Amino acid sequence: MATLAMHPIELGKPVPPDTSHAVSVSLPTWRANVAYEEGDGSVLSKMTNGYPRFFVHTSIAAFADAIAKKHGSNMEQAMLFPSNAIAVRCVDFFTGQVPALKGGRDLRIIDFVPSRDGTNDQEESDAFVQVSAVIFPRNQSNIAKTFWQHTGDGISSRRAEACHKAFKDGALVARGSGIASRRQERICKGPRRYQKGSFTEKVNGISREVADDNVTTHGLMDRKDYIQFVEERFGRNLNVSLAANAKRAIRRRIAGSLTANLELDEALNLSNEASAARQAQGVSEDDVYLYPTGMSSIFNTHRVLLEARGSFKSISFGFPYIDTLKILEKWGPGCLFYGHGSSTDLDDLEQRCVGGEKFLAFFCEFPGNPLLKSPDLTRIRQLADQYDFAVVIDETIGNFVNVHVLPYADVVVSSLTKVFSGDSNVMGGR
């Protein structure tokens, strides 16, 4: 029987190959992995993509550069976020790290919103989402990158791609800057080889057919059209109006109410009785909260606990994912770090609690990454109940399909980026 040879993917190229929004990158040798971690320029210079929190996607970088060029100076850069609230938190982080920086002078937030052309066409404006940019001094880029990496709250490459096009077309503008004088809207879907040689243009609310000189001929299609068609054809890009329903279907699946592969309309048409019968005990879709990344779910859990329970130290237990530890150290009063995650560590924690120390929350992984060590959840739950701290368990490695940690946790967090796309090109957290 003939065997198929596996050809290694070139250093710095996406995995799988030719995946525009890939979250994985090829580091084909151990030496390449070590060089990447050490910041070796010979490796970094060859990277065309990377894990989104560590490598700013080229689509995001291009959009940020365009905003900085139009709204900033040569000495400034932009970092992009999906909402004004996150941009405000970024500015707060800047001023906390460098008190000399002043909001409004050194740091500015610009919100970009859909332009209004007088048609009051809400459905059309919904096609473009809001983006908020933080403009900051170029020599402070390391702080912006730290916030981006630790919180996981930056915009996605898909949003950047769509919004950058709208920005160039005048359909996405800075809030308060007026309206675009002209807007174009394609009514058709798929690559241009499947389209007629015209498109619909709206000018002052009036639609008319316009010849399209850029229509691809002779059965050829350019790469961007091909990618767009594939994503729309296989359901990765849904109409914005379906976003709420899509999130609801995901929450149902995570809660255990969906156990079969169903189309979106089928998932949403399940009766309440059928949905309840399939749910994990004590869990409903209303208990599931979705975030743009797994790290965002951890960061926002910590942030909400600080607001709800007060400013106390947290506990980082076991060999940690580095950004979880950094979040606990940099936001709030700090943390107690037990790197070994042993029973002796739990003994020490109990003695501290007996002595009157108060803690906000206990963060651990089950199992740990990469050592696969599992903490004593039974004892941890007992201590939490006795001394009143929350238990937050990250089960990304085990996955909620395989491990059931909810009876021991107040919050279970997970990175959906690892499991929710067969092509490794979607980010998500819960």
C-alpha atoms as one frame of an Amber mdcrd trajectory, in Angstrom:
protein
   0.000   0.000   0.000   1.329   3.405  -0.962   1.962   5.839   1.882   1.386
   9.555   1.800   4.342  11.668   2.894   3.652  14.523   5.285   5.300  17.685
   4.042   6.263  20.042   6.876   4.626  23.446   6.832   7.113  26.234   6.320
   8.278  28.150   9.386   5.970  31.031  10.240   3.102  29.927   7.983  -0.454
  29.289   9.222  -1.692  25.897  10.396  -3.656  24.599   8.521  -2.006  26.061
   5.405  -3.711  28.910   3.536  -6.022  29.711   6.467  -6.473  33.471   6.571
  -7.598  33.752  10.200  -5.553  30.853  11.586  -4.799  30.890  15.310  -1.910
  28.421  14.969   1.480  28.905  13.341   4.106  26.470  12.144   7.207  26.164
  14.329   8.372  22.882  12.785  11.478  22.236  14.897  12.352  22.347  18.576
  15.019  24.911  17.752  12.369  27.132  16.139  10.196  26.886  19.266  13.069
  27.872  21.536  14.064  30.729  19.224  10.477  32.010  19.166  10.258  32.037
  22.956  13.591  33.868  23.142  12.437  36.511  20.651  14.945  35.533  17.979
  14.504  37.879  15.020  15.420  35.176  12.520  12.212  33.361  13.497   9.947
  36.310  14.283  10.684  37.935  10.919   9.300  34.880   9.097   5.996  34.744
  10.956   2.972  35.657   8.860   0.542  34.858  11.673   0.473  33.545  15.229
  -1.713  32.988  18.264  -3.936  36.088  18.297  -3.030  37.427  21.756   0.712
  37.139  21.085   0.785  38.063  17.411  -1.266  41.012  16.169  -2.841  39.792
  12.934  -1.820  41.663   9.798  -5.445  42.734   9.198  -5.609  44.287  12.665
  -2.202  45.950  12.307  -3.149  47.453   8.931  -6.419  48.872  10.302  -4.681
  50.287  13.383  -2.016  51.913  11.194  -4.687  53.505   8.999  -6.463  54.972
  12.038  -3.216  56.258  13.555  -2.226  57.844  10.266  -5.545  59.672   9.932
  -6.206  60.570  13.568  -2.774  60.585  15.209   0.760  61.823  14.708   3.954
  60.109  13.578   4.804  59.567  17.234   1.567  57.714  18.016   0.071  54.268
  17.513  -3.413  52.816  17.838  -4.716  49.706  19.585  -8.203  48.507  18.626
 -10.983  47.151  20.842 -14.591  46.087  20.247 -16.136  48.563  22.696 -15.584
  51.879  24.421 -15.741  50.180  27.834 -12.716  48.022  27.022 -10.863  51.031
  25.593 -11.475  52.876  28.870 -10.018  49.931  30.806  -6.973  50.044  28.523
  -6.451  53.749  29.270  -6.823  53.051  32.999  -4.164  50.336  32.695  -1.851
  52.770  30.888  -2.174  55.426  33.581  -1.744  52.810  36.319   1.517  51.615
  34.759   2.824  55.073  33.795   1.180  57.755  36.003   2.867  60.505  33.974
   0.623  59.677  31.023  -2.525  61.783  31.025  -5.820  60.806  29.471  -6.968
  63.301  26.856  -3.426  64.539  26.289  -1.201  61.483  25.907  -4.013  58.947
  25.612  -7.153  59.358  23.529 -10.124  57.152  22.724 -11.826  57.440  19.350
 -15.051  55.502  18.780 -15.820  54.483  15.206 -19.460  53.942  14.323 -21.500
  53.350  11.148 -22.034  56.523   9.155 -25.551  57.816   8.603 -26.596  58.757
   5.099 -30.098  59.951   5.868 -31.808  56.681   4.892 -32.319  55.480   8.470
 -31.629  52.001   7.165 -30.894  50.234  10.440 -30.392  46.855   8.786 -27.692
  48.270   6.555 -25.867  50.043   9.394 -25.950  46.830  11.430 -23.601  45.291
   8.876 -20.787  47.312  10.451 -19.833  46.996  14.082 -18.329  49.540  16.407
 -14.605  49.752  16.988 -12.874  51.861  19.634  -9.257  52.930  19.175  -6.845
  53.933  21.925  -4.259  56.383  20.559  -1.052  56.296  22.612   2.630  57.334
  22.388   4.586  54.973  20.148   7.287  54.525  22.788   4.675  52.979  25.145
   3.658  50.202  22.766   4.833  47.520  25.203   2.125  48.570  27.673  -0.580
  48.395  25.013   0.654  44.963  23.985   0.617  43.808  27.614  -3.026  44.830
  28.023  -3.901  43.177  24.700  -2.176  39.917  25.641  -3.323  39.577  29.250
  -6.988  40.540  28.832  -7.748  38.895  25.485 -10.166  41.737  24.761  -8.736
  43.003  21.459 -10.727  42.908  18.237 -10.660  39.836  16.014  -9.004  39.720
  12.608 -12.391  39.223  10.940 -13.814  42.340  12.567 -10.690  44.298  11.629
 -10.934  43.144   8.017 -14.596  44.097   7.671 -14.291  47.389   9.554 -11.128
  48.445   7.726 -12.967  48.092   4.411 -15.882  50.116   5.801 -13.414  52.709
   7.103 -11.803  53.079   3.666 -15.231  53.276   1.997 -16.377  56.018   4.394
 -19.033  53.785   5.932 -17.291  53.678   9.339 -16.418  57.066  10.792 -15.222
  58.615  14.032 -18.170  59.455  16.254 -19.160  63.053  15.750 -17.168  63.486
  12.541 -20.175  63.708  10.221 -21.442  61.291   7.601 -20.135  59.714   4.458
 -21.398  61.347   1.293 -21.538  58.122  -0.663 -22.093  54.484   0.316 -21.858
  51.303  -1.704 -23.594  48.091  -0.837 -23.226  44.768  -2.631 -26.449  42.793
  -2.628 -24.876  39.551  -3.851 -22.804  36.913  -2.064 -19.981  34.650  -3.112
 -16.994  35.296  -5.350 -17.356  37.546  -8.374 -17.242  34.636 -10.801 -20.799
  33.847  -9.627 -22.007  37.437  -9.885 -23.391  39.509 -12.702 -21.196  42.295
 -13.989 -22.902  44.958 -11.922 -23.781  45.857  -8.371 -26.271  48.026  -6.542
 -25.070  51.431  -5.384 -26.891  53.701  -2.980 -26.449  57.435  -3.423 -28.598
  59.708  -1.279 -30.938  56.806  -0.599 -31.549  56.045  -4.294 -30.533  52.638
  -5.677 -29.213  52.163  -9.193 -27.317  49.534 -11.152 -23.653  50.309 -11.849
 -21.285  48.381 -14.104 -18.483  46.698 -12.218 -15.179  46.915 -14.062 -13.500
  44.697 -11.482 -15.597  41.581 -12.117 -13.323  38.563 -12.450 -13.605  36.861
 -15.832 -12.675  33.518 -17.392 -13.679  31.573 -14.279 -10.964  33.112 -12.108
 -11.461  34.572  -8.639  -9.164  36.558  -6.453  -8.091  35.127  -3.085 -10.192
  37.412  -0.877 -13.370  36.609  -2.823 -12.630  32.897  -2.538 -12.075  33.102
   1.231 -15.253  35.116   1.713 -17.286  32.647  -0.319 -15.953  29.618   1.579
 -16.652  31.218   4.974 -20.180  32.220   3.987 -20.914  28.913   2.259 -19.963
  26.852   5.306 -21.634  29.071   7.867 -18.598  30.727   9.425 -19.755  34.199
   8.438 -23.406  34.726   9.330 -25.499  37.804   8.775 -25.128  40.172  11.719
 -28.855  39.860  12.404 -28.286  36.198  13.341 -25.605  36.936  15.957 -27.882
  36.732  19.001 -29.403  33.465  17.836 -25.988  31.972  17.055 -24.763  32.836
  20.571 -27.864  31.277  22.052 -27.245  28.050  20.139 -23.633  27.956  21.394
 -24.757  28.513  24.979 -27.268  25.679  24.617 -24.593  23.330  23.348 -22.219
  24.193  26.197 -24.978  23.811  28.800 -25.534  20.278  27.507 -28.933  20.885
  25.955 -27.634  20.125  22.459 -26.185  16.668  21.991 -26.497  16.395  18.215
 -25.200  18.407  15.290 -28.132  20.621  14.364 -28.568  23.526  12.015 -29.049
  26.922  13.660 -32.808  27.046  13.087 -33.230  23.483  14.428 -31.208  24.281
  17.551 -33.306  27.323  18.302 -36.599  25.546  17.647 -36.037  22.927  20.367
 -38.916  23.033  22.827 -38.190  24.096  26.377 -39.043  20.570  27.546 -36.604
  18.946  25.131 -33.929  21.489  25.989 -34.330  20.988  29.740 -34.205  17.213
  29.390 -30.795  17.370  27.746 -29.145  19.919  30.014 -26.427  19.091  32.495
 -27.878  18.910  35.989 -28.402  22.349  37.472 -27.131  24.200  34.392 -29.084
  26.110  31.774 -28.067  28.249  28.833 -28.655  31.300  31.041 -25.661  30.249
  33.155 -23.283  30.369  30.176 -21.513  33.629  29.283 -19.521  33.962  26.068
 -16.357  36.025  25.620 -14.137  36.759  22.609 -11.293  34.599  23.984 -10.611
  32.210  26.827  -8.293  34.755  28.425 -11.062  37.341  28.279 -13.318  34.998
  30.274 -10.621  34.688  32.959  -9.879  38.416  33.033 -13.530  39.419  33.235
 -14.274  36.806  35.904 -11.500  38.314  38.026 -12.689  41.857  37.275 -16.306
  41.076  38.222 -15.256  39.309  41.415 -13.211  42.359  42.460 -16.239  44.590
  41.897 -18.670  42.242  43.640 -16.620  40.992  46.612 -14.082  43.734  47.258
 -10.351  44.190  46.868  -8.747  41.044  48.283  -5.818  38.976  47.065  -6.533
  35.923  44.934  -4.797  32.535  44.955  -3.004  31.080  41.928  -2.662  27.347
  42.557  -0.419  25.012  40.571   1.829  25.528  37.562  -0.116  28.389  35.958
  -0.887  29.623  32.524   1.292  32.737  32.617  -1.373  35.273  31.677  -3.716
  34.086  34.426  -0.974  34.732  36.974  -0.223  38.139  35.444  -3.881  39.158
  35.604  -4.035  38.333  39.316  -0.782  40.219  39.937  -1.493  43.349  37.873
  -5.202  43.940  38.534  -6.182  44.277  42.159  -4.016  43.889  45.295  -2.012
  40.922  43.983  -2.079  37.186  44.589  -0.729  34.334  46.674   1.117  31.979
  44.302   1.406  28.261  45.052   3.431  27.019  42.083   3.612  23.345  43.112
  -0.122  22.971  43.763   0.519  20.374  46.491  -1.363  19.221  49.575   1.290
  21.031  51.614   0.313  24.229  49.823  -3.312  23.632  50.779  -2.196  23.140
  54.392  -0.457  26.514  54.272  -3.525  28.155  52.759  -5.731  26.714  55.482
  -3.413  28.039  58.200  -3.543  31.496  56.622  -7.334  31.389  56.582  -7.459
  30.203  60.198  -5.209  33.143  61.025  -7.746  35.579  59.576  -6.453  36.241
  56.043  -9.216  36.910  53.506  -9.045  35.936  49.848 -11.050  36.875  46.808
 -10.844  33.711  44.716  -8.920  30.503  44.127  -7.754  30.058  40.485  -6.564
  26.672  39.255  -6.526  24.446  36.166  -7.957  20.945  35.910  -5.878  19.307
  34.702  -2.882  21.626  34.604  -1.127  22.660  31.406   1.375  21.256  30.505
   2.107  18.994  33.489  -1.435  17.513  33.634  -1.417  17.643  37.433  -4.907
  17.695  38.985  -5.549  19.616  42.207  -7.607  18.210  45.087 -10.924  19.821
  44.153 -12.825  18.210  47.033 -10.615  19.811  49.666 -10.467  23.108  47.764
 -14.274  23.266  47.709 -14.424  22.575  51.449 -11.938  25.361  52.201 -13.810
  27.782  49.938 -17.108  27.072  51.677 -15.568  27.415  55.113 -13.552  30.578
  54.471 -15.719  32.282  51.866 -13.687  32.596  48.686 -14.720  31.804  45.117
 -13.302  28.872  43.146 -12.498  29.473  39.466 -11.465  26.397  37.472  -9.934
  26.512  34.001 -10.670  23.164  32.327  -9.432  24.062  28.840  -7.095  21.055
  28.586  -9.666  18.532  29.831 -12.585  20.268  28.113 -16.115  20.374  29.477
 -17.039  17.404  27.277 -14.565  15.186  29.138 -14.292  16.524  32.701 -17.075
  17.614  35.037 -15.730  20.153  37.524 -18.824  22.289  38.028 -19.787  20.718
  41.403 -16.506  22.046  42.825 -16.464  25.476  41.151 -18.241  28.777  41.378
 -17.040  29.645  37.876 -15.726  27.355  35.158 -13.741  29.034  32.376 -12.523
  27.578  29.107 -10.912  28.587  25.831 -13.296  27.740  22.988 -10.541  28.732
  20.572  -9.117  25.234  21.053 -12.266  23.317  20.113 -14.903  25.378  18.317
 -13.541  25.278  14.783 -12.226  22.334  12.825 -10.016  24.724  10.875  -8.354
  26.358  13.893  -9.465  29.825  12.795 -12.061  30.972  15.359 -11.547  32.580
  18.774 -13.866  32.242  21.736 -14.136  31.768  25.482 -16.712  31.020  28.139
